[in-house]
Amino acid sequence: MSTPQFWSTPLRYIRWASHEKPAIFYSIIVGAMGPVMLVTLPPIRYALGDIDPEPIPMTYPIPQGPRKIPQGYDDE
């Protein structure tokens, strides 16, 4: 039984696939870049000065002191 063409000559097979089946070939390349970007992009972002923003407050801040009642809105 012979070995598949990919395992015997991988670079030649990749070159053939890029010419004969470009949609499949480039979709595999783009898909393989996802996990690589997951590891490499955060350090690059921090090196360029892009920091994460502060988290959004989940509660409304309660003001200190007595509540100021608005004036001038009475039904008269």
Secondary structure, DSSP 8 states (H G I E B T S, - for coil): ----HHHH-HHHHHHHHHHH-HHHHHHHHHHHHHHHHHHHHHHHHHHTT--------SS----SSS-----S----
